[in-house]
Amino acid sequence: MTEASKPKILKTRVTLLEMTNRPVYSVATPASFKLAIMSATNISLPFYRFLYEQVGKPHHWFVHRNLSDEALAAIIHRDCVAIHVLYVDGSPAGFFELVLNEEPGVAEILYFGLVPEFQGRGLAKFFLNEAISAAWMSSPEKVIIETNTLDSPRALQMYQRMGFNPVGFADAEIEAWL
């Protein structure tokens, strides 16, 4: 492998957060948009890959990036996985992916994010509140989420403001999404 063909490796600090009590507040729905959040039951692989790339590429998401269709379908079409898509004025604007009770008593917000064109419009807090509410619908003992220093610089603060508490840290190296 030549130096030019080697993948660029990025170092990041991962923070694991958890919420052990259901929030008692709600976030108002932004009034300046026509919004819909739809559960994507048995989501098509091309649509999932589109969302994953649009939301995840700026943050170098990697886990599902290079999976074969068979491997990806085996992960995202499991009974314990729920994927919800945010539409803003008819366009897909983001998604969240939940893994519910795969580990007993735990609901994980595995992926959460907005397409870059929809960031900065006051949608993230509302959409995260919807993800948290959906996660608590499975009656877990706790809801967990991870973020890292390659995510939005406001992600960790927003998660904490919404009621998550940091419970662990790790350093990681990931392949850049160029």
N, C-alpha and C positions, 0 to 999 in steps of 0.2 A: 504494500500500500504506500503510495507516495504521500509526502507531507501535505500536499494540496487536497488529497482525497480523504484524509483522516477527518473524522468528525470533530467538530469543536466541542470541547467539554466545558460546561459551566458549573461553577461551585455555587451552592445555595444552602441556606439555613432553613430547615423545615420546622414548623411549629405545629404540634398537635394540640387541638383545643377540644374541650367537651362542655356540654351543658347538661346538668343533672336535674333541672327543674323546668317544666314547661313555662314559657313566658306568659305573663299576665297582661301584657299590652299588645296592641296591634299597630300596624303601620298603615297610614291612610293610602288609599289607591291614588296614584297621580292622576289628576283630572284632565290634563292637557293632551291625553292620548286615548285612542281606542285600544284597550288591552284585552288580551285573552291568554290564559294559561291552560294548555291542553296536555293531558297525559298522553304520551306517545306509546301506546300499547303495541308491542311487537314492531318497534320503529324499523324502518328500512335501513339497511347498512349504508347506502349512499347518503341518505339524509343525516344519519348519525355522524358519518365521517365529515360531512359538510359542517355541521354544528361544532364538532370537536375541533376541526381546524380553525374555523372562524373565531371561536372563543379562545381556544388553547394555544394557537401558534404564537401570539405575542408573549405568552408566558412560558413557552417551551414545554407544554404538556407532552409527555412521552409514553405513558404506559400503554395506551391504545393506538398509538400513532402508526406503527408498522405491523400490526397484527393481520394475519390472513382473514378473509371473510369468515371462514369456519371458526377460527379462534375468537374473533370479535363477537360473532353471533352467540357462541357458547357462553360468553360473559354477559352481554347486555340483554339477552333474551331469557335469563334465568328468572324464576318466579320471585326471587327476593330483590330484583332490580326494578326500580320505577324511574322513568325518565319523563320529565315535564318540560315543555317548550313554551317560552314566552313569545307572544306575537305582539308587535306594536304597529298599529295602523296597517295590519295585514301582513307584515314582514316578520320572519323569524329574527328575534332580537337576542336570544340567549336560551340557556337550558340549565337544568340541574338534574343530577343523577343520584338517586338514593340507593343504598344497599341496606335492606331492612331485615334485621334479626338473623343475618347470616351468622353473626356472633350473637349468642343469646343475650337479649336485653339491650342490644346496641343498634341504633339507626345511624348510618353514616351518610353524610352529604359528601359523596365521593367527588363529584364535579359540580361546580357552580360558576356561572359567569355570563357576561354579556358580550355580544359582538361589539367590537370597538366603536362602530358608528352610533351605538346606542348608549355608550358610557357618557357620564357627565350630564345626564338628563334627569337625574333624580329617580331612576328606576331600580338601582341596585339594592337599596335598603328595603323597598317594597318587595322585590323579587326574593331576596334572602328571607324575609319574613314568611313568604309563601313556602319556601323550601323547608324552613324550620317547622312550620305548621304541618306540612305534609309528613315530615319525619316523625313528629310526635303522634300522628294518627295511628302508627303501629304500636303505640303504648310501650315504648322502650324505657329502660331505666336511665339511659343517657343518649344524647345525640352527639356525634363527633364530627369534626371537620379538620382538614389540614390546610395550611397555607405555607408558602415559602417566599423567600426574598425575590423571586422572579415574578411573583404574582403582582397585582396592582399594589402600589405602595400604600394604598388606603385599606387593603383587604384585612389585615390583622386588626387594625383599629376598629373597623366596622364590625368584625366578628365579635370583638370584645364588647363593643357598645350594645350589640344585640343579645348579649348574655353568655357568650362562650368564655371559658377560662383556659389559659394555657396550662397544659399538664405535662408536656414533654417537648424536647428539642432534639434535632439531629442534623448533622452536616451531610450533604449529599452531593454527588456529581451526576449531572445529566447531560445528554447530548443535545446541543442547540438545535432548534428548529429553524433552519435557514430558508 
